[in-house]
Amino acid sequence: MAYTIDHTTFTYAFDGKGALRLVIPHDLAVEKIASDLRNLLNR
């Protein structure tokens, strides 16, 4: 009997109210992640 688990390859960023703000794929360039996070924090 095989047992498998599928894991997500995304990181999720939530705001202070618990709302999903960003979904970051595992292979996204660091520069793009940093840019997205900066934009989110500057709102």
N, C-alpha and C positions, 0 to 999 in steps of 0.2 A: 504494500500500500504506500503510495507516494504522498508526501505532504509538501505542498508548495505555498509560498506566501509572495504576493506581489507587493513590492514597495514602491512608493512614489519616487520620482526623480526630480521633484520640485521642492523649492523652499518657499514658504509662504510668509508674507509680511503683513501684520495686522496693525491697525492704528490703536490709539488708547481706548477707544470705545468697543474694540473687538471686531471692527469691520475689516474684511480682507481688502488690502490695498495693492499688493503686488504678488504675482506668481512668478517665481524665478526658476527657469529650467536649469538643470545641473550643468549644462554645457555653455551657458551664457558667458560672454567675455567679462572679466573682472571690471573693466572700464565701464561697460554698459550697466552692470549691477550697481556700481558706485554712482553713476549718473542718475539712475532710477531712484536710488535711495536719497540722494541729495535733493532731487525734485520733490520727492514725497515729504522730506523734512522741511523744505522751504515753503510749504503750503500753509 
